[in-house]
Amino acid sequence: MTIKVGDKAPDFTLVTKTADGPKLVTLSAEIGSANIVLLFVPMAFTGVCTQEFCDISAGIADYEALDAKVLGVSGDNPFAQAAWAEKEGITIPLLSDYEHTVAKAYGVAYESFLPEANLIMGGVAKRSAFVIDKQGVVRYAEVQDHPKDLPDFAAVKAALKAL
């Protein structure tokens, strides 16, 4: 079941790769210091995912001005994510949901990812956006069924402005 507006955001701990090595990021430790924009993408090194996170990185000041921290989540391992970020200039923290537990907890995991293209991997995250307020409550939720469809980032920013 997909997480909806008004739900408490499921807590998680995922790994990100920093210059100092792998680091654990726990959502509940981030809540309270800023509003959170949690963006799920299917996988690293793909065109739409790269464009989305490059655009977010280029416009990060817009989110920071709205007292928001943006976190990107994919099922790739943290070392692949770090290589992707370095190659493409992605500056937001990328969190590795390698076992797809967070995608499942948020209700955004594909049962079978693009079977028509012979990509039958289960658990891959649907492209999704969640705004989580400083109390840990979901204030915006959008899940795309097709991996090429982007979230409505104007609506994400409007939800942040309303907080």
GROMACS elastic network, one bead per residue, 0.5 to 0.9 nm:
[ bonds ]
;  ai    aj funct       b0    kb
    1     4     6  0.89095   500
    1   104     6  0.85027   500
    1   105     6  0.81745   500
    1   106     6  0.73850   500
    1   108     6  0.81988   500
    2   104     6  0.86135   500
    2   105     6  0.80310   500
    2   106     6  0.55143   500
    2   108     6  0.63067   500
    2   141     6  0.88230   500
    2   143     6  0.82816   500
    3     6     6  0.87022   500
    3     7     6  0.64372   500
    3     8     6  0.83827   500
    3     9     6  0.75499   500
    3    10     6  0.85006   500
    3   105     6  0.80855   500
    3   106     6  0.52961   500
    3   107     6  0.62727   500
    3   108     6  0.85568   500
    3   130     6  0.88648   500
    3   138     6  0.79246   500
    3   141     6  0.72928   500
    4     7     6  0.56351   500
    4     8     6  0.87971   500
    4   106     6  0.89442   500
    4   138     6  0.68620   500
    4   139     6  0.82456   500
    4   140     6  0.76527   500
    4   141     6  0.60223   500
    4   142     6  0.86700   500
    5     8     6  0.86141   500
    5   130     6  0.87663   500
    5   131     6  0.88753   500
    5   137     6  0.76889   500
    5   138     6  0.50320   500
    5   139     6  0.50376   500
    5   140     6  0.55434   500
    5   141     6  0.60615   500
    6     9     6  0.88383   500
    6   137     6  0.59202   500
    6   138     6  0.53986   500
    6   139     6  0.61645   500
    6   140     6  0.84635   500
    7    10     6  0.86133   500
    7   136     6  0.87033   500
    7   137     6  0.57927   500
    7   138     6  0.55744   500
    7   139     6  0.82636   500
    8    11     6  0.87588   500
    8   132     6  0.85819   500
    8   135     6  0.85943   500
    8   136     6  0.58797   500
    8   138     6  0.61084   500
    9    27     6  0.87433   500
    9   106     6  0.81142   500
    9   132     6  0.69248   500
    9   136     6  0.56872   500
    9   137     6  0.56600   500
    9   138     6  0.57921   500
   10    27     6  0.83456   500
   10    28     6  0.88765   500
   10   102     6  0.81529   500
   10   105     6  0.67744   500
   10   106     6  0.70846   500
   10   136     6  0.85712   500
   11    26     6  0.71784   500
   11    27     6  0.55426   500
   11    28     6  0.59379   500
   11   102     6  0.85918   500
   11   136     6  0.88550   500
   12    25     6  0.80744   500
   12    26     6  0.55800   500
   12    27     6  0.56722   500
   12    28     6  0.75425   500
   12   101     6  0.87817   500
   12   102     6  0.68052   500
   13    24     6  0.63317   500
   13    25     6  0.53827   500
   13    27     6  0.65446   500
   13    28     6  0.86761   500
   13   102     6  0.88409   500
   14    23     6  0.83281   500
   14    24     6  0.56467   500
   14    25     6  0.53854   500
   14    26     6  0.65575   500
   14    27     6  0.86123   500
   14    73     6  0.89586   500
   14    95     6  0.57998   500
   14    96     6  0.58466   500
   14    97     6  0.63531   500
   14    98     6  0.87105   500
   14   102     6  0.86229   500
   15    22     6  0.62864   500
   15    23     6  0.55458   500
   15    25     6  0.60412   500
   15    26     6  0.88210   500
   15    77     6  0.85285   500
   15    78     6  0.65385   500
   15    94     6  0.83200   500
   15    95     6  0.55306   500
   15    96     6  0.53898   500
   15    97     6  0.77796   500
   16    21     6  0.83847   500
   16    22     6  0.56712   500
   16    23     6  0.53503   500
   16    24     6  0.63610   500
   16    25     6  0.69304   500
   16    77     6  0.88380   500
   16    78     6  0.56049   500
   16    79     6  0.84903   500
   16    81     6  0.82290   500
   16    82     6  0.81577   500
   16    93     6  0.68298   500
   16    94     6  0.57968   500
   16    96     6  0.62292   500
   17    20     6  0.78395   500
   17    21     6  0.55640   500
   17    23     6  0.60929   500
   17    24     6  0.87669   500
   17    78     6  0.54294   500
   17    79     6  0.65089   500
   17    81     6  0.76981   500
   17    82     6  0.60402   500
   17    93     6  0.83954   500
   17    94     6  0.77138   500
   17    95     6  0.80761   500
   17    96     6  0.87743   500
   18    21     6  0.50545   500
   18    22     6  0.59386   500
   18    23     6  0.66952   500
   18    82     6  0.78179   500
   18    93     6  0.86779   500
   19    22     6  0.83099   500
   20    23     6  0.81549   500
   22    78     6  0.75198   500
   22    79     6  0.86222   500
   24    95     6  0.88502   500
   25    28     6  0.89850   500
   25    29     6  0.77336   500
   25    30     6  0.80043   500
   25    95     6  0.76840   500
   26    29     6  0.54076   500
   26    30     6  0.67153   500
   27    30     6  0.51427   500
   27    31     6  0.63099   500
   27    36     6  0.88292   500
   27   136     6  0.87683   500
   28    31     6  0.51538   500
   28    32     6  0.82333   500
   28   136     6  0.75256   500
   29    32     6  0.78589   500
   29    33     6  0.85265   500
   30    33     6  0.61641   500
   30    34     6  0.72399   500
   30    35     6  0.85933   500
   30    36     6  0.78510   500
   30    69     6  0.87032   500
   30   134     6  0.87177   500
   31    34     6  0.63698   500
   31    35     6  0.68832   500
   31    36     6  0.71900   500
   31   132     6  0.80753   500
   31   133     6  0.74596   500
   31   134     6  0.52685   500
   31   135     6  0.66678   500
   31   136     6  0.60156   500
   32    35     6  0.71720   500
   32   133     6  0.77968   500
   32   135     6  0.62231   500
   32   136     6  0.76864   500
   33    67     6  0.87197   500
   33    68     6  0.88926   500
   33    69     6  0.89312   500
   33   134     6  0.68007   500
   34    64     6  0.88938   500
   34    67     6  0.55459   500
   34    68     6  0.52291   500
   34    69     6  0.61585   500
   34   133     6  0.75495   500
   34   134     6  0.59441   500
   35    66     6  0.83038   500
   35    67     6  0.60940   500
   35    69     6  0.61870   500
   35    70     6  0.86078   500
   35   131     6  0.71843   500
   35   132     6  0.57837   500
   35   134     6  0.51574   500
   35   135     6  0.85929   500
   35   136     6  0.84423   500
   35   160     6  0.76135   500
   35   163     6  0.85152   500
   36    67     6  0.86212   500
   36    68     6  0.54119   500
   36    70     6  0.58923   500
   36    71     6  0.72759   500
   36   130     6  0.79196   500
   36   131     6  0.57245   500
   36   133     6  0.64217   500
   36   134     6  0.76736   500
   36   136     6  0.86543   500
   37    63     6  0.85647   500
   37    68     6  0.66300   500
   37    69     6  0.60868   500
   37    71     6  0.61829   500
   37    72     6  0.84119   500
   37   129     6  0.69357   500
   37   130     6  0.57128   500
   37   132     6  0.63752   500
   37   133     6  0.88588   500
   37   156     6  0.80510   500
   37   160     6  0.87547   500
   38    69     6  0.85076   500
   38    70     6  0.60710   500
   38    71     6  0.50645   500
   38    72     6  0.61283   500
   38    73     6  0.73596   500
   38   128     6  0.80334   500
   38   129     6  0.57413   500
   38   130     6  0.50811   500
   38   131     6  0.63961   500
   38   132     6  0.76144   500
   39    70     6  0.74268   500
   39    71     6  0.61804   500
   39    73     6  0.60244   500
   39    74     6  0.86789   500
   39   127     6  0.73545   500
   39   128     6  0.56768   500
   39   130     6  0.65453   500
   39   131     6  0.88779   500
   39   151     6  0.89626   500
   40    71     6  0.85978   500
   40    72     6  0.59675   500
   40    74     6  0.59265   500
   40   103     6  0.77493   500
   40   108     6  0.82740   500
   40   125     6  0.61616   500
   40   126     6  0.66247   500
   40   127     6  0.52258   500
   40   129     6  0.64784   500
   40   130     6  0.86654   500
   41    44     6  0.79723   500
   41    48     6  0.89267   500
   41    49     6  0.60543   500
   41    52     6  0.87757   500
   41    72     6  0.74354   500
   41    73     6  0.62816   500
   41    74     6  0.53630   500
   41    75     6  0.82978   500
   41   124     6  0.83853   500
   41   125     6  0.59315   500
   41   126     6  0.61524   500
   41   128     6  0.67940   500
   41   147     6  0.80071   500
   42    46     6  0.86027   500
   42    49     6  0.72376   500
   42    73     6  0.85441   500
   42    74     6  0.58771   500
   42    75     6  0.70625   500
   42    76     6  0.87562   500
   42   113     6  0.86673   500
   42   124     6  0.55969   500
   42   126     6  0.57818   500
   42   127     6  0.61850   500
   42   147     6  0.70142   500
   43    46     6  0.64818   500
   43    49     6  0.68070   500
   43    50     6  0.89455   500
   43    73     6  0.89064   500
   43    74     6  0.56312   500
   43    75     6  0.64292   500
   43    76     6  0.63202   500
   43   124     6  0.76519   500
   43   125     6  0.80030   500
   44    47     6  0.86968   500
   44    49     6  0.66082   500
   44    50     6  0.69895   500
   44    74     6  0.71877   500
   44    75     6  0.84209   500
   44    76     6  0.66101   500
   44    80     6  0.74520   500
   44    81     6  0.64112   500
   44    84     6  0.64414   500
   44    85     6  0.88505   500
   45    48     6  0.89117   500
   45    49     6  0.72476   500
   45    50     6  0.62431   500
   45    80     6  0.88249   500
   45    81     6  0.85668   500
   45    84     6  0.61348   500
   45    88     6  0.87827   500
   46    49     6  0.55541   500
   46    50     6  0.58952   500
   46    51     6  0.85368   500
   47    50     6  0.52299   500
   47    51     6  0.61411   500
   47    52     6  0.86052   500
   47   148     6  0.89559   500
   48    51     6  0.51008   500
   48    52     6  0.60502   500
   48    53     6  0.86758   500
   48   147     6  0.79513   500
   48   148     6  0.61527   500
   48   149     6  0.84088   500
   48   150     6  0.81372   500
   49    52     6  0.51333   500
   49    53     6  0.62717   500
   49    54     6  0.84724   500
   49   127     6  0.84625   500
   49   147     6  0.86780   500
   49   148     6  0.84282   500
   49   150     6  0.89778   500
   50    53     6  0.54159   500
   50    54     6  0.59650   500
   50    55     6  0.84542   500
   50    84     6  0.83111   500
   50    85     6  0.88167   500
   50    88     6  0.72429   500
   50    90     6  0.81479   500
   51    54     6  0.50990   500
   51    55     6  0.59696   500
   51    56     6  0.84955   500
   52    55     6  0.52570   500
   52    56     6  0.62089   500
   52    57     6  0.86124   500
   52   150     6  0.75774   500
   53    57     6  0.59514   500
   53    58     6  0.84763   500
   53    72     6  0.77680   500
   53    85     6  0.89024   500
   53    88     6  0.89862   500
   53    90     6  0.61275   500
   53    91     6  0.82524   500
   53    92     6  0.76351   500
   54    57     6  0.50179   500
   54    58     6  0.61009   500
   54    59     6  0.85773   500
   54    85     6  0.88460   500
   54    88     6  0.70366   500
   54    89     6  0.67286   500
   54    90     6  0.53729   500
   54    91     6  0.79516   500
   54    92     6  0.89720   500
   55    58     6  0.51031   500
   55    59     6  0.61781   500
   55    60     6  0.84223   500
   55    90     6  0.86783   500
   56    59     6  0.50920   500
   56    60     6  0.56965   500
   56    63     6  0.87114   500
   56    70     6  0.83971   500
   56    90     6  0.82844   500
   56    91     6  0.86411   500
   56    92     6  0.78381   500
   57    60     6  0.50889   500
   57    61     6  0.85366   500
   57    89     6  0.78514   500
   57    90     6  0.57289   500
   57    91     6  0.54102   500
   57    92     6  0.60354   500
   58    61     6  0.79476   500
   58    89     6  0.89912   500
   58    90     6  0.83604   500
   58    91     6  0.83882   500
   59    62     6  0.56729   500
   59    63     6  0.73727   500
   60    63     6  0.52943   500
   60    64     6  0.62558   500
   60    65     6  0.86304   500
   60    69     6  0.86498   500
   60    70     6  0.79559   500
   60    91     6  0.86622   500
   60    92     6  0.80707   500
   61    65     6  0.59736   500
   61    66     6  0.86063   500
   62    65     6  0.52401   500
   62    66     6  0.66314   500
   62    68     6  0.88518   500
   62   157     6  0.83863   500
   63    66     6  0.50737   500
   63    67     6  0.65515   500
   63    68     6  0.52441   500
   63    69     6  0.68800   500
   63    70     6  0.74642   500
   63   157     6  0.73890   500
   63   160     6  0.82771   500
   64    68     6  0.51145   500
   64    69     6  0.65078   500
   64    70     6  0.85925   500
   65    68     6  0.73509   500
   66    69     6  0.89818   500
   66   157     6  0.77811   500
   66   160     6  0.62193   500
   66   161     6  0.63383   500
   66   163     6  0.88757   500
   67   160     6  0.79953   500
   68   131     6  0.88867   500
   68   133     6  0.88489   500
   68   160     6  0.75002   500
   69    92     6  0.86132   500
   70    92     6  0.63945   500
   70    93     6  0.73889   500
   71    92     6  0.62210   500
   71    93     6  0.53911   500
   71    94     6  0.62589   500
   71    95     6  0.71522   500
   72    92     6  0.67612   500
   72    93     6  0.61188   500
   72    95     6  0.59722   500
   72    96     6  0.87584   500
   73    76     6  0.85958   500
   73    93     6  0.85489   500
   73    94     6  0.57561   500
   73    96     6  0.61259   500
   73    97     6  0.64891   500
   73   102     6  0.88045   500
   73   103     6  0.85731   500
   73   125     6  0.83613   500
   74    77     6  0.83291   500
   74    81     6  0.83155   500
   74    94     6  0.75296   500
   74    95     6  0.66042   500
   74    96     6  0.57372   500
   74    97     6  0.56819   500
   74    98     6  0.74580   500
   74   100     6  0.83060   500
   74   103     6  0.84859   500
   74   124     6  0.77594   500
   74   125     6  0.66573   500
   75    78     6  0.89797   500
   75    95     6  0.83657   500
   75    96     6  0.56503   500
   75    99     6  0.68721   500
   75   100     6  0.59845   500
   75   103     6  0.84426   500
   75   123     6  0.81808   500
   75   124     6  0.63318   500
   75   125     6  0.70767   500
   76    79     6  0.82185   500
   76    80     6  0.63497   500
   76    81     6  0.63487   500
   76    95     6  0.85708   500
   76    96     6  0.57348   500
   76    97     6  0.67718   500
   76    98     6  0.55236   500
   77    80     6  0.54785   500
   77    81     6  0.63235   500
   77    82     6  0.87778   500
   77    95     6  0.85766   500
   77    96     6  0.54446   500
   77    97     6  0.75268   500
   77    98     6  0.56629   500
   78    82     6  0.60624   500
   78    83     6  0.86393   500
   78    94     6  0.76113   500
   78    95     6  0.69468   500
   78    96     6  0.53259   500
   78    97     6  0.87805   500
   78    98     6  0.83142   500
   79    82     6  0.50250   500
   79    83     6  0.62689   500
   79    84     6  0.85766   500
   80    83     6  0.51209   500
   80    84     6  0.61335   500
   80    85     6  0.85875   500
   81    85     6  0.60584   500
   81    86     6  0.85398   500
   81    94     6  0.65515   500
   81    95     6  0.80357   500
   81    96     6  0.75781   500
   82    85     6  0.50527   500
   82    86     6  0.60784   500
   82    87     6  0.85150   500
   82    90     6  0.89979   500
   82    94     6  0.77693   500
   83    86     6  0.51497   500
   83    87     6  0.60555   500
   83    88     6  0.85182   500
   84    87     6  0.51856   500
   84    88     6  0.60157   500
   84    89     6  0.81044   500
   84    90     6  0.76311   500
   85    88     6  0.53056   500
   85    89     6  0.54197   500
   85    91     6  0.67602   500
   85    92     6  0.84965   500
   85    94     6  0.81471   500
   86    89     6  0.53772   500
   86    90     6  0.67157   500
   86    91     6  0.84458   500
   87    90     6  0.80290   500
   90    93     6  0.83932   500
   90    94     6  0.87385   500
   91    94     6  0.84751   500
   95    98     6  0.89707   500
   96    99     6  0.84626   500
   96   100     6  0.87231   500
   97   100     6  0.50386   500
   97   101     6  0.66398   500
   97   102     6  0.63230   500
   97   103     6  0.73768   500
   97   125     6  0.89670   500
   98   101     6  0.79616   500
   99   102     6  0.81741   500
   99   103     6  0.89812   500
   99   123     6  0.79957   500
  100   103     6  0.52892   500
  100   104     6  0.62485   500
  100   105     6  0.86608   500
  100   109     6  0.73838   500
  100   122     6  0.88594   500
  100   123     6  0.54886   500
  100   124     6  0.67539   500
  100   125     6  0.74436   500
  101   104     6  0.51460   500
  101   105     6  0.61039   500
  101   106     6  0.87161   500
  101   109     6  0.88518   500
  101   123     6  0.81947   500
  102   106     6  0.61361   500
  102   107     6  0.83840   500
  102   108     6  0.86155   500
  102   109     6  0.86597   500
  102   125     6  0.88766   500
  103   106     6  0.52798   500
  103   107     6  0.60862   500
  103   108     6  0.51406   500
  103   109     6  0.50608   500
  103   110     6  0.87450   500
  103   123     6  0.71234   500
  103   124     6  0.74693   500
  103   125     6  0.54765   500
  103   126     6  0.79918   500
  104   108     6  0.59896   500
  104   109     6  0.52414   500
  104   110     6  0.86975   500
  104   123     6  0.70915   500
  104   125     6  0.81072   500
  105   108     6  0.78032   500
  105   109     6  0.85857   500
  106   109     6  0.79903   500
  107   110     6  0.88746   500
  107   125     6  0.88845   500
  108   123     6  0.84179   500
  108   124     6  0.82673   500
  108   125     6  0.55468   500
  108   126     6  0.52624   500
  108   127     6  0.78734   500
  108   128     6  0.72557   500
  108   143     6  0.68728   500
  108   144     6  0.87138   500
  108   145     6  0.89047   500
  109   112     6  0.86538   500
  109   113     6  0.87808   500
  109   122     6  0.74440   500
  109   124     6  0.53784   500
  109   126     6  0.58592   500
  110   113     6  0.55757   500
  110   114     6  0.87838   500
  110   121     6  0.81709   500
  110   122     6  0.58236   500
  110   123     6  0.52312   500
  110   124     6  0.54646   500
  110   125     6  0.61384   500
  110   126     6  0.63290   500
  110   145     6  0.85899   500
  111   120     6  0.84310   500
  111   121     6  0.77754   500
  111   123     6  0.60093   500
  111   124     6  0.78839   500
  112   115     6  0.61844   500
  112   119     6  0.75961   500
  112   121     6  0.54240   500
  112   123     6  0.72418   500
  112   124     6  0.78140   500
  113   116     6  0.87364   500
  113   117     6  0.87153   500
  113   118     6  0.85369   500
  113   119     6  0.57103   500
  113   120     6  0.51306   500
  113   121     6  0.53075   500
  113   122     6  0.60370   500
  113   123     6  0.77528   500
  113   124     6  0.63712   500
  113   125     6  0.86477   500
  113   126     6  0.87345   500
  114   117     6  0.54558   500
  114   118     6  0.65986   500
  114   119     6  0.51702   500
  114   120     6  0.61877   500
  114   121     6  0.80658   500
  114   146     6  0.88833   500
  114   147     6  0.86615   500
  115   119     6  0.51116   500
  115   121     6  0.81554   500
  116   119     6  0.73506   500
  116   120     6  0.83906   500
  117   120     6  0.81322   500
  118   121     6  0.88776   500
  119   122     6  0.89679   500
  121   124     6  0.66181   500
  122   125     6  0.89379   500
  123   126     6  0.89393   500
  125   128     6  0.79209   500
  126   143     6  0.66502   500
  126   144     6  0.61798   500
  126   145     6  0.63812   500
  126   146     6  0.75530   500
  126   147     6  0.64347   500
  127   142     6  0.85544   500
  127   143     6  0.61733   500
  127   144     6  0.54450   500
  127   145     6  0.74804   500
  127   146     6  0.77623   500
  127   147     6  0.59183   500
  127   148     6  0.81562   500
  127   149     6  0.74597   500
  127   150     6  0.68895   500
  127   151     6  0.73461   500
  128   141     6  0.75511   500
  128   142     6  0.55078   500
  128   144     6  0.59891   500
  128   145     6  0.89703   500
  128   150     6  0.79466   500
  128   151     6  0.64191   500
  129   140     6  0.75937   500
  129   141     6  0.58209   500
  129   142     6  0.52513   500
  129   143     6  0.66188   500
  129   144     6  0.88978   500
  129   151     6  0.63065   500
  129   152     6  0.85086   500
  129   153     6  0.85585   500
  129   156     6  0.76468   500
  130   138     6  0.66606   500
  130   139     6  0.74213   500
  130   140     6  0.53392   500
  130   142     6  0.65330   500
  130   143     6  0.86688   500
  130   156     6  0.78939   500
  131   137     6  0.83341   500
  131   138     6  0.57203   500
  131   139     6  0.54034   500
  131   141     6  0.66712   500
  131   156     6  0.68993   500
  131   159     6  0.72408   500
  131   160     6  0.71988   500
  132   135     6  0.78155   500
  132   136     6  0.56215   500
  132   137     6  0.53782   500
  132   139     6  0.57410   500
  132   140     6  0.72817   500
  132   160     6  0.89115   500
  133   136     6  0.53554   500
  133   137     6  0.54813   500
  133   138     6  0.64624   500
  133   139     6  0.65554   500
  133   160     6  0.82614   500
  133   163     6  0.72433   500
  134   137     6  0.74777   500
  138   141     6  0.70436   500
  139   159     6  0.67943   500
  139   160     6  0.83286   500
  139   163     6  0.84369   500
  140   155     6  0.83264   500
  140   156     6  0.68590   500
  140   159     6  0.63276   500
  140   160     6  0.86553   500
  141   156     6  0.85943   500
  142   151     6  0.65537   500
  142   152     6  0.80275   500
  142   156     6  0.89680   500
  143   151     6  0.74173   500
  144   147     6  0.68291   500
  144   148     6  0.84820   500
  144   149     6  0.61768   500
  144   150     6  0.71533   500
  144   151     6  0.70297   500
  145   148     6  0.88505   500
  145   149     6  0.77639   500
  146   149     6  0.56811   500
  146   150     6  0.88431   500
  147   150     6  0.77723   500
  150   153     6  0.81589   500
  151   154     6  0.88126   500
  151   155     6  0.84380   500
  151   156     6  0.81244   500
  152   155     6  0.53608   500
  152   156     6  0.64657   500
  152   157     6  0.89281   500
  153   157     6  0.61569   500
  153   158     6  0.84308   500
  154   157     6  0.51738   500
  154   158     6  0.61224   500
  154   159     6  0.86575   500
  155   159     6  0.61133   500
  155   160     6  0.85956   500
  156   159     6  0.51774   500
  156   160     6  0.63985   500
  156   161     6  0.87794   500
  157   161     6  0.61526   500
  157   162     6  0.86499   500
  158   161     6  0.50216   500
  158   162     6  0.62713   500
  158   163     6  0.89706   500
  159   162     6  0.51704   500
  159   163     6  0.67591   500
  160   163     6  0.53954   500
